[in-house]
Amino acid sequence: MANRRRSASFYMTATTQFGLEEVLADELRQLGATIDHVGQRAVEFSGDQQLLYEAVLWCRTAMRILKPFTGFYARDERALYREVSRVDWQQFIRPDQTFAITAVVNKSSFEHSLFVAQLTKDAIVDQFRDRTGQRPSVDVKNPDIRLHLHMLENEVTLSLDAAGDSLHRRGYRQGTNVAPLNEVLAAGLLLLTGWDGHKTLIDPMCGSGTLLTEAALIAQRIAPGLYHQGKFGFENWSDFDQSLWESVRLDAQQARLEEPQAYLGGSDISAEFINLARENVAAADLEDFIRLSVRDVKDAKAPAKEEPGIVIMNPPYGERIGEEAQMAALYKIIGDTLKAGFQGYDAYVFTGNLEAAKRIGLKTSRRIPLYNGPIDCRLLKYELYQGTRRAPAPEQASAPVTLGGAQKHAFTPDTKNWDTLKEPAPVNRQASTEAEQALWRELRGQRLGVKFRRQHAIDKFIVDFVSIGAKLIVEIGGGIHQEAGQAASDAGRTHTLEELGYRIIGFTNEQVLEHIDQVLAEIRQQVGPPSLAPSSTEREG
C-alpha cells in the first residue's frame, strides 16, 4: 500500500451485510484503520484520506464507505428542514453538480425514508437558490455527489458517500443466473471459511461464477475496486487529491500476482450458466486462474492431483410452493457427492432452506447466520474426513505433563465414560454459562479444527481436536467468571487458567498437547471477565 499520508485522521463508517461485520473490520485493520466500533451491518473506524481511498479500492465486504460531516436531532419536519438548512452546502456541492440522497430511517417519528430524503433535498436546493440564484440538479442514478442520511430515533447523521454507488457492483459481471449472490456476500462467504487463497477451492454448483471470481480476486491479490466503471464519489469532492489517488491505484495494480496461487474449479449442470460464468471470468481477466465445466453435481469430485482444500456451494433454496420434494432430493444428492467425492475437504453449503439441508446427512461443525437479500440463511460447514479420525485411547494413565507451567495428568476413561464423551448432549445456547461462552469464543478463533461440546454433566465440556483425533475434557466452575464485582485493579493482570475457572481434567491422546498449548496460552493471556456480546456463529453439538 502507499505510504503517503497527507491529511489528519477523521471518522468514517463502512456498511456491510448482516454477519460480515467482523470480516469487514479485519479488512479495515489490515489497511491500517483504527476500529472504533463494530455495530450491526456497519463498522465505525478512523483514518486519513489515503485510507479512505484504499478502503474504497480494496474492501471486499464493504457496501459503502461513508464520511460523516454533521449530526443533529430532528423532532419533526420543521426541525429537519431547519437543521439541514444550517449546513453550508457549498462546501460539499457545486451548483453545476448533480446530487442524490439515500435515506435510512429507523425507530423515528418519521415513517417514510423517501419523505425524509425529499425534505432534505428541498432544504439544500432552497439554500442554493437563496444564496446564488442557481441550484444543483438531482440525479438519482448517477449523481456527482451522493449524500447519505441516517436517522435513528430522530438522531440524524449526514455523510458523504465515498464510493457513490454500492461497492458490491464490481463492474465485471456481464450476465447472471436467476438468483446470483451479490459480490460482497460471495467474498464474505469465502473469508468466513478462513480460506487462505492457496488451498484448492471447488464450487460444483457455480452458476454464473461469482464465488469463483471473488476467490480468484482474493488469491491473486486483486483489488475489487479496480473494476469500477467511471468515477468514485470522492473524485467529485472539493478536497479530492488526484496525485494521491493515482498513487493508491498504481500500488493496487502492481500488487496483482500473475502466477496462479490456487486451484480454482467450478461446474454446473447448466451449459447456459457456464457460458455466463466464462463471460464474467473473461471480463475480469481471470481466465488463467479458473477452470469451468458443465457437470451435474452428482458427478462432481475432487481433482485427482490436487491437495484437499474446500468445496463451497450455494444451491437453490426452493422458495416456490410445491418444490419441497425436489429440494429434498437435491440436497440428498449434495450430501452423497460430498461423502463420496470430497473426502479430506472442508465443505461449506450456503442455503436458505435449512429443512432441505437436513437431507445432506452430515453433521455440521459450524453454522453461521447470514442473509441473502431478505432470506434468512446459514453457511453450514461439514468436515469430510478421510478414514477414521479416532485415535486409540491410551491403556493407562501417563506420567504428569506440564501445560503452560501447571501440572496436569493424562487419564484413561472407562468404557462408560468414553461412551459419554463420544455422544455428548448438544449445547443449549440459552443455558450456557458465561465461562462456556468465553471459552468457546477463544477456541473457535484458533482454526485448529476444534469442536466444542457440552457433556451431560453441565460443568464439563469437550474440546474435540478433530484434525488429530484427540479430545480434551475441560471442567468449568468457580474462578473470576462468577465474580461480578471484581476489583478494577485486578482487571488488567494476567490470570492463571485456574483463576479463570477452567480446569483440564483429562485428554484422550497426548498428541493433543502439541496443539492445545497455544490455545491455553491465548486463554490465559486474553480472557478476562467475559464480554457476553452474542456471537454471530451458532454452535451445534
C-alpha positions as CSV (number, residue, x, y, z in Angstrom):
1,M,0.0,0.0,0.0
2,A,1.0,3.6,-0.5
3,N,2.6,5.3,2.5
4,R,2.0,9.0,1.7
5,R,-0.3,10.2,4.5
6,R,-1.5,13.7,3.6
7,S,-4.3,14.5,5.9
8,A,-5.4,14.4,9.5
9,S,-7.4,11.4,10.8
10,F,-11.2,11.6,10.6
11,Y,-14.1,9.3,11.4
12,M,-15.7,7.1,8.7
13,T,-18.4,4.4,8.6
14,A,-18.3,1.3,6.4
15,T,-21.6,-0.5,5.8
16,T,-21.9,-4.2,5.1
17,Q,-24.4,-7.1,5.2
18,F,-25.5,-8.8,8.4
19,G,-23.0,-11.3,9.6
20,L,-20.0,-9.8,7.8
21,E,-19.2,-7.0,10.3
22,E,-16.2,-8.7,11.9
23,V,-14.8,-9.8,8.5
24,L,-15.0,-6.1,7.3
25,A,-13.4,-4.9,10.5
26,D,-10.5,-7.3,9.8
27,E,-10.2,-6.0,6.3
28,L,-10.0,-2.4,7.5
29,R,-7.4,-3.2,10.2
30,Q,-5.2,-4.7,7.5
31,L,-5.4,-1.4,5.7
32,G,-4.3,0.4,8.8
33,A,-7.6,1.7,10.1
34,T,-8.4,2.2,13.8
35,I,-11.6,0.4,14.6
36,D,-13.8,2.5,16.8
37,H,-17.0,0.3,16.9
38,V,-18.3,-2.8,15.2
39,G,-22.1,-2.5,15.0
40,Q,-24.9,-4.2,13.2
41,R,-24.2,-4.0,9.4
42,A,-21.7,-1.3,10.0
43,V,-18.1,-0.7,11.2
44,E,-17.1,2.7,12.5
45,F,-13.4,3.5,12.0
46,S,-10.9,6.3,11.7
47,G,-8.1,7.1,9.3
48,D,-6.9,9.6,6.8
49,Q,-7.6,10.4,3.2
50,Q,-5.3,7.8,1.9
51,L,-7.0,5.2,4.0
52,L,-10.4,6.3,2.6
53,Y,-9.2,5.8,-1.0
54,E,-7.7,2.4,-0.1
55,A,-10.8,1.3,1.7
56,V,-13.0,2.0,-1.4
57,L,-10.5,0.3,-3.6
58,W,-9.6,-2.8,-1.5
59,C,-12.5,-3.7,0.8
60,R,-14.2,-6.8,-0.4
61,T,-17.1,-6.9,2.1
62,A,-18.0,-3.2,2.3
63,M,-21.2,-1.9,0.7
64,R,-20.5,1.8,1.2
65,I,-17.7,3.9,2.8
66,L,-19.3,7.0,4.4
67,K,-17.6,10.2,5.7
68,P,-19.9,11.8,8.3
69,F,-19.8,15.6,8.4
70,T,-22.7,16.7,10.7
71,G,-25.3,15.4,13.0
72,F,-28.3,16.7,14.9
73,Y,-31.7,15.9,16.5
74,A,-34.8,16.4,14.4
75,R,-38.0,16.3,16.4
76,D,-40.3,17.0,13.4
77,E,-40.4,18.2,9.8
78,R,-39.7,21.8,10.6
79,A,-36.7,20.8,12.8
80,L,-35.3,18.6,10.0
81,Y,-35.6,21.3,7.4
82,R,-34.1,23.9,9.7
83,E,-31.1,21.8,10.7
84,V,-30.3,20.8,7.1
85,S,-30.5,24.5,6.1
86,R,-27.9,25.4,8.7
87,V,-25.2,23.3,6.8
88,D,-23.1,25.3,4.4
89,W,-23.8,23.1,1.3
90,Q,-21.4,25.0,-1.0
91,Q,-18.6,23.2,1.0
92,F,-19.9,19.9,-0.4
93,I,-21.8,20.5,-3.7
94,R,-21.2,23.0,-6.5
95,P,-24.2,24.5,-8.3
96,D,-23.2,22.8,-11.6
97,Q,-23.0,19.3,-9.9
98,T,-25.8,16.7,-9.6
99,F,-26.6,15.1,-6.3
100,A,-28.8,12.4,-4.7
101,I,-29.8,11.5,-1.2
102,T,-30.0,8.0,0.3
103,A,-32.0,8.0,3.5
104,V,-32.3,5.2,6.1
105,V,-34.9,5.8,8.9
106,N,-35.3,3.5,11.9
107,K,-37.3,3.9,15.1
108,S,-38.2,7.5,14.5
109,S,-41.3,9.6,14.3
110,F,-40.8,9.9,10.6
111,E,-42.4,7.0,8.9
112,H,-41.1,7.2,5.3
113,S,-37.4,7.4,4.2
114,L,-38.4,8.8,0.8
115,F,-40.2,11.8,2.5
116,V,-37.1,12.4,4.7
117,A,-34.9,12.4,1.5
118,Q,-37.3,14.7,-0.3
119,L,-37.4,17.2,2.6
120,T,-33.6,17.2,2.9
121,K,-33.3,17.8,-0.8
122,D,-35.7,20.8,-0.6
123,A,-33.7,22.4,2.2
124,I,-30.5,22.0,0.1
125,V,-31.8,23.4,-3.2
126,D,-33.6,26.3,-1.4
127,Q,-30.4,27.3,0.2
128,F,-28.6,27.4,-3.1
129,R,-31.4,29.3,-4.8
130,D,-31.5,31.9,-2.0
131,R,-27.7,32.4,-1.9
132,T,-26.6,32.1,-5.6
133,G,-29.8,32.2,-7.7
134,Q,-28.8,28.7,-9.0
135,R,-29.4,25.2,-7.8
136,P,-27.8,21.8,-8.3
137,S,-29.9,19.2,-10.1
138,V,-30.9,15.8,-8.7
139,D,-29.7,12.7,-10.5
140,V,-30.8,9.5,-8.5
141,K,-29.0,7.1,-10.8
142,N,-25.5,8.6,-11.3
143,P,-25.0,11.7,-9.2
144,D,-21.7,13.6,-8.8
145,I,-22.3,13.7,-5.1
146,R,-24.2,11.1,-3.2
147,L,-25.3,12.1,0.3
148,H,-26.3,9.5,3.0
149,L,-28.8,10.4,5.7
150,H,-29.2,8.0,8.6
151,M,-31.9,8.6,11.2
152,L,-32.2,6.6,14.4
153,E,-34.7,7.6,17.0
154,N,-34.8,11.1,15.3
155,E,-31.0,11.5,15.7
156,V,-29.7,12.3,12.2
157,T,-26.2,11.8,10.7
158,L,-25.4,13.2,7.3
159,S,-22.5,11.7,5.4
160,L,-20.8,11.9,2.0
161,D,-20.8,8.5,0.2
162,A,-17.2,7.9,-0.9
163,A,-18.0,5.3,-3.5
164,G,-21.0,7.0,-4.9
165,D,-22.6,3.6,-5.7
166,S,-22.8,0.3,-3.8
167,L,-19.4,-1.4,-3.8
168,H,-21.0,-4.8,-4.5
169,R,-21.3,-3.6,-8.1
170,R,-17.7,-4.5,-9.0
171,G,-18.1,-4.0,-12.7
172,Y,-17.0,-7.3,-14.1
173,R,-20.4,-9.0,-14.4
174,Q,-21.7,-9.5,-17.9
175,G,-24.6,-11.6,-17.0
176,T,-26.0,-13.7,-14.1
177,N,-28.2,-16.7,-13.5
178,V,-31.7,-16.4,-11.9
179,A,-30.6,-15.9,-8.3
180,P,-27.0,-14.9,-8.1
181,L,-25.1,-14.0,-5.0
182,N,-24.0,-10.4,-4.8
183,E,-20.3,-9.9,-4.9
184,V,-19.9,-8.6,-1.3
185,L,-21.8,-11.6,0.1
186,A,-19.7,-14.0,-2.1
187,A,-16.5,-12.5,-0.9
188,G,-17.7,-12.6,2.7
189,L,-18.6,-16.3,2.5
190,L,-15.1,-17.1,1.3
191,L,-13.5,-15.0,4.0
192,L,-15.7,-16.6,6.7
193,T,-14.4,-20.0,5.7
194,G,-10.9,-18.9,6.6
195,W,-9.7,-19.9,3.1
196,D,-6.1,-18.8,2.7
197,G,-6.1,-18.1,-1.1
198,H,-3.8,-21.1,-1.7
199,K,-5.7,-24.3,-1.0
200,T,-7.8,-26.0,-3.6
201,L,-11.3,-24.5,-3.9
202,I,-14.2,-26.2,-5.8
203,D,-17.7,-24.9,-6.5
204,P,-19.8,-27.8,-8.0
205,M,-22.9,-25.6,-8.4
206,C,-21.2,-22.4,-9.6
207,G,-24.0,-20.8,-11.6
208,S,-22.6,-17.6,-13.2
209,G,-19.3,-18.0,-11.2
210,T,-19.5,-15.2,-8.6
211,L,-17.9,-17.3,-5.8
212,L,-15.1,-18.4,-8.1
213,T,-14.5,-14.9,-9.4
214,E,-14.2,-13.5,-5.9
215,A,-12.0,-16.3,-4.9
216,A,-9.6,-15.5,-7.8
217,L,-9.5,-11.8,-6.8
218,I,-8.5,-12.9,-3.2
219,A,-5.9,-15.5,-4.4
220,Q,-4.3,-13.2,-7.0
221,R,-4.4,-10.1,-4.7
222,I,-6.5,-8.1,-7.0
223,A,-8.3,-5.0,-5.6
224,P,-12.0,-5.3,-6.5
225,G,-12.3,-1.5,-6.9
226,L,-10.0,-1.7,-10.0
227,Y,-13.1,-3.0,-11.9
228,H,-15.2,0.0,-11.1
229,Q,-16.7,1.8,-14.1
230,G,-16.5,5.5,-14.1
231,K,-15.6,7.8,-11.2
232,F,-15.9,7.0,-7.5
233,G,-17.9,9.5,-5.5
234,F,-14.8,11.0,-3.7
235,E,-13.4,12.0,-7.1
236,N,-16.0,14.8,-7.2
237,W,-15.4,16.1,-3.7
238,S,-13.9,19.5,-3.2
239,D,-10.8,18.1,-1.3
240,F,-10.1,15.3,-3.9
241,D,-6.3,14.7,-4.1
242,Q,-5.7,13.5,-7.7
243,S,-2.0,12.6,-7.2
244,L,-2.6,10.6,-4.0
245,W,-5.4,8.7,-5.8
246,E,-3.2,7.9,-8.7
247,S,-0.5,6.5,-6.4
248,V,-3.0,4.4,-4.5
249,R,-4.4,3.0,-7.8
250,L,-0.9,2.3,-9.0
251,D,0.0,0.4,-5.9
252,A,-3.1,-1.7,-6.3
253,Q,-2.3,-2.5,-9.9
254,Q,1.2,-3.5,-9.0
255,A,0.0,-5.8,-6.2
256,R,-1.6,-8.2,-8.6
257,L,0.0,-11.7,-8.7
258,E,0.3,-13.1,-12.2
259,E,1.2,-16.7,-11.3
260,P,-1.9,-18.8,-10.2
261,Q,-1.9,-19.1,-6.4
262,A,-4.6,-21.8,-6.0
263,Y,-6.5,-24.4,-8.0
264,L,-10.0,-23.0,-8.6
265,G,-12.5,-25.2,-10.3
266,G,-16.3,-24.8,-10.9
267,S,-19.0,-26.7,-12.6
268,D,-22.8,-26.5,-13.2
269,I,-25.4,-28.7,-14.8
270,S,-26.5,-25.7,-17.0
271,A,-24.4,-25.0,-20.1
272,E,-26.0,-21.6,-20.2
273,F,-24.8,-20.7,-16.8
274,I,-21.3,-22.0,-17.5
275,N,-21.2,-19.7,-20.6
276,L,-22.3,-16.8,-18.4
277,A,-19.6,-17.7,-15.9
278,R,-17.0,-17.8,-18.7
279,E,-18.1,-14.3,-19.9
280,N,-17.8,-12.9,-16.4
281,V,-14.4,-14.5,-15.8
282,A,-13.1,-13.2,-19.1
283,A,-14.4,-9.7,-18.3
284,A,-12.4,-9.8,-15.0
285,D,-9.4,-11.0,-16.9
286,L,-9.2,-14.2,-14.8
287,E,-9.3,-16.9,-17.5
288,D,-5.9,-18.2,-16.5
289,F,-7.0,-18.9,-12.9
290,I,-10.4,-20.6,-13.0
291,R,-11.4,-23.9,-14.6
292,L,-15.0,-24.3,-15.6
293,S,-17.0,-27.3,-17.0
294,V,-20.6,-28.5,-17.5
295,R,-21.3,-31.3,-15.0
296,D,-24.2,-32.4,-12.8
297,V,-23.5,-32.0,-9.1
298,K,-23.9,-35.8,-8.6
299,D,-20.9,-36.4,-10.8
300,A,-18.7,-33.7,-9.2
301,K,-15.5,-34.9,-7.5
302,A,-12.2,-33.5,-6.2
303,P,-9.4,-33.0,-8.7
304,A,-7.1,-36.1,-8.5
305,K,-3.7,-34.4,-8.4
306,E,-4.6,-31.5,-6.0
307,E,-4.3,-31.5,-2.2
308,P,-7.7,-31.3,-0.4
309,G,-9.0,-27.8,0.3
310,I,-12.5,-26.5,0.5
311,V,-15.7,-27.2,-1.5
312,I,-18.3,-24.4,-1.4
313,M,-21.7,-24.0,-3.0
314,N,-24.9,-22.0,-3.0
315,P,-27.6,-24.5,-4.1
316,P,-31.2,-23.5,-4.9
317,Y,-33.4,-22.8,-1.9
318,G,-36.7,-23.9,-3.5
319,E,-38.8,-20.9,-2.5
320,R,-41.8,-21.9,-4.6
321,I,-44.6,-23.9,-3.1
322,G,-44.5,-27.5,-4.2
323,E,-40.7,-27.7,-4.6
324,E,-40.1,-29.4,-1.2
325,A,-39.7,-32.9,-2.6
326,Q,-37.4,-31.7,-5.4
327,M,-35.2,-29.8,-2.9
328,A,-35.0,-32.7,-0.5
329,A,-33.8,-35.0,-3.3
330,L,-31.3,-32.4,-4.5
331,Y,-29.8,-31.9,-1.0
332,K,-29.5,-35.6,-0.5
333,I,-27.5,-35.8,-3.8
334,I,-25.3,-33.0,-2.5
335,G,-24.6,-35.0,0.7
336,D,-23.8,-38.1,-1.3
337,T,-21.5,-36.2,-3.6
338,L,-19.6,-34.7,-0.6
339,K,-19.2,-38.1,1.1
340,A,-18.1,-39.9,-2.0
341,G,-16.1,-37.3,-3.9
342,F,-14.5,-34.9,-1.4
343,Q,-13.0,-36.8,1.4
344,G,-10.5,-34.8,3.3
345,Y,-12.1,-31.5,2.3
346,D,-14.0,-28.9,4.4
347,A,-17.4,-28.4,2.8
348,Y,-19.5,-25.2,3.0
349,V,-23.1,-25.1,1.9
350,F,-24.8,-21.7,1.9
351,T,-28.5,-22.1,1.9
352,G,-31.8,-20.6,2.9
353,N,-33.6,-24.0,3.1
354,L,-32.5,-25.5,6.4
355,E,-35.2,-28.2,6.2
356,A,-33.8,-29.5,2.9
357,A,-30.2,-29.2,4.3
358,K,-31.0,-31.9,6.8
359,R,-31.1,-34.3,3.9
360,I,-27.4,-33.7,3.3
361,G,-26.9,-36.3,6.0
362,L,-23.7,-34.9,7.5
363,K,-23.2,-33.3,10.9
364,T,-22.4,-29.6,10.8
365,S,-19.4,-28.4,12.7
366,R,-20.3,-24.7,12.2
367,R,-23.5,-22.7,11.4
368,I,-23.1,-19.0,10.6
369,P,-26.3,-16.9,10.3
370,L,-26.4,-14.6,7.3
371,Y,-28.9,-13.1,4.9
372,N,-29.2,-13.4,1.1
373,G,-31.4,-10.4,0.4
374,P,-34.4,-10.9,2.6
375,I,-33.8,-14.6,3.0
376,D,-32.6,-15.9,6.4
377,C,-29.7,-18.2,5.5
378,R,-26.9,-20.3,7.1
379,L,-23.4,-21.0,6.0
380,L,-23.0,-24.7,7.0
381,K,-19.7,-26.3,7.5
382,Y,-19.1,-30.0,7.1
383,E,-15.7,-31.7,7.8
384,L,-15.2,-34.6,5.4
385,Y,-12.7,-37.0,7.0
386,Q,-10.6,-39.5,5.2
387,G,-10.9,-42.8,7.0
388,T,-11.2,-42.9,10.8
389,R,-10.4,-39.8,12.8
390,R,-10.4,-41.6,16.2
391,A,-7.1,-42.1,17.9
392,P,-6.7,-45.2,20.1
393,A,-7.2,-44.5,23.7
394,P,-4.2,-45.0,26.0
395,E,-4.3,-48.1,28.1
396,Q,-3.2,-46.5,31.2
397,A,-2.6,-43.0,32.6
398,S,0.6,-41.4,31.5
399,A,3.1,-39.5,33.7
400,P,2.2,-36.0,34.7
401,V,2.7,-33.4,31.9
402,T,3.1,-29.7,32.0
403,L,0.6,-27.3,30.4
404,G,1.8,-23.8,30.5
405,G,3.5,-24.2,33.8
406,A,0.7,-26.1,35.6
407,Q,1.0,-29.8,36.1
408,K,-1.9,-31.9,34.7
409,H,-2.4,-35.6,34.4
410,A,-3.5,-37.7,31.5
411,F,-6.2,-40.2,32.2
412,T,-7.8,-43.3,30.7
413,P,-11.6,-43.0,30.6
414,D,-13.5,-46.2,31.4
415,T,-15.9,-47.6,28.8
416,K,-19.0,-46.0,30.3
417,N,-17.3,-42.5,30.4
418,W,-15.9,-43.0,26.9
419,D,-19.4,-43.5,25.5
420,T,-20.5,-40.3,27.2
421,L,-17.6,-38.5,25.6
422,K,-18.4,-39.8,22.1
423,E,-22.0,-38.7,22.3
424,P,-22.3,-35.6,24.4
425,A,-25.5,-33.7,24.8
426,P,-25.9,-30.7,22.4
427,V,-25.0,-27.3,23.7
428,N,-28.0,-25.4,25.0
429,R,-27.2,-21.9,23.9
430,Q,-29.7,-20.3,26.3
431,A,-28.4,-22.3,29.3
432,S,-24.7,-21.7,28.5
433,T,-22.6,-20.2,31.3
434,E,-20.5,-17.1,31.0
435,A,-17.4,-19.3,31.2
436,E,-18.6,-21.6,28.4
437,Q,-19.3,-18.6,26.1
438,A,-15.9,-17.1,26.8
439,L,-14.0,-20.3,26.3
440,W,-15.9,-21.0,23.1
441,R,-15.1,-17.6,21.6
442,E,-11.4,-18.1,22.3
443,L,-11.2,-21.6,20.9
444,R,-13.2,-21.0,17.7
445,G,-10.8,-18.4,16.6
446,Q,-7.8,-20.7,16.7
447,R,-8.6,-22.5,13.4
448,L,-7.3,-25.8,14.7
449,G,-10.3,-27.9,13.6
450,V,-11.9,-27.5,17.0
451,K,-15.3,-28.7,18.1
452,F,-16.7,-27.6,21.4
453,R,-19.4,-29.6,23.1
454,R,-21.1,-29.9,26.4
455,Q,-21.0,-33.2,28.3
456,H,-24.1,-34.5,30.1
457,A,-22.7,-33.0,33.3
458,I,-23.3,-29.3,32.9
459,D,-19.9,-28.3,34.3
460,K,-17.9,-30.4,31.9
461,F,-17.1,-29.6,28.2
462,I,-15.3,-31.4,25.5
463,V,-12.8,-29.7,23.2
464,D,-12.6,-32.1,20.2
465,F,-9.5,-31.6,18.1
466,V,-10.9,-33.4,15.1
467,S,-7.9,-33.0,12.8
468,I,-5.7,-35.2,15.1
469,G,-8.3,-37.4,16.6
470,A,-7.9,-36.2,20.2
471,K,-10.2,-34.8,22.9
472,L,-9.6,-32.5,25.8
473,I,-12.0,-32.6,28.6
474,V,-12.5,-29.3,30.4
475,E,-14.3,-28.6,33.6
476,I,-15.6,-25.1,34.2
477,G,-16.6,-23.7,37.6
478,G,-15.8,-21.0,40.1
479,G,-13.0,-18.6,39.1
480,I,-13.3,-15.0,38.2
481,H,-16.2,-15.6,35.8
482,Q,-18.5,-15.8,38.8
483,E,-17.1,-12.7,40.5
484,A,-19.1,-9.9,39.0
485,G,-17.8,-7.4,41.5
486,Q,-14.1,-8.0,40.8
487,A,-11.9,-5.0,41.7
488,A,-10.8,-2.8,38.9
489,S,-7.2,-3.0,40.0
490,D,-7.3,-6.7,39.3
491,A,-8.8,-6.5,35.8
492,G,-5.6,-5.7,33.9
493,R,-3.4,-8.5,35.3
494,T,-2.8,-11.9,33.7
495,H,-4.8,-14.7,35.3
496,T,-3.9,-18.3,35.5
497,L,-6.1,-20.9,33.9
498,E,-7.5,-22.0,37.3
499,E,-8.4,-18.4,38.2
500,L,-10.3,-18.1,35.0
501,G,-12.4,-21.1,36.1
502,Y,-11.0,-23.6,33.6
503,R,-9.6,-26.9,34.8
504,I,-8.2,-29.5,32.4
505,I,-9.4,-32.9,33.8
506,G,-8.1,-35.2,31.1
507,F,-7.3,-35.9,27.5
508,T,-7.5,-38.9,25.2
509,N,-4.3,-38.6,23.3
510,E,-1.1,-37.0,24.3
511,Q,-0.7,-35.6,20.8
512,V,-3.3,-33.0,21.7
513,L,-0.7,-31.3,23.8
514,E,1.3,-30.3,20.7
515,H,-1.8,-28.3,19.5
516,I,-3.5,-27.2,22.7
517,D,-0.6,-25.4,24.3
518,Q,-1.0,-22.3,22.2
519,V,-4.8,-22.3,22.8
520,L,-4.3,-22.4,26.6
521,A,-1.7,-19.6,26.3
522,E,-4.3,-17.5,24.5
523,I,-6.9,-18.2,27.1
524,R,-4.6,-17.3,30.0
525,Q,-3.4,-14.1,28.3
526,Q,-6.5,-12.8,26.8
527,V,-9.6,-14.0,28.6
528,G,-10.7,-11.8,31.5
529,P,-14.2,-11.3,32.8
530,P,-16.1,-12.2,29.6
531,S,-17.9,-9.7,27.4
532,L,-21.1,-11.5,26.5
533,A,-21.9,-9.9,23.2
534,P,-23.7,-12.6,21.2
535,S,-21.5,-14.5,18.8
536,S,-22.6,-14.4,15.2
537,T,-21.7,-18.1,14.9
538,E,-24.2,-20.6,16.0
539,R,-23.0,-23.8,17.6
540,E,-24.1,-27.3,17.2
541,G,-23.0,-30.3,19.2
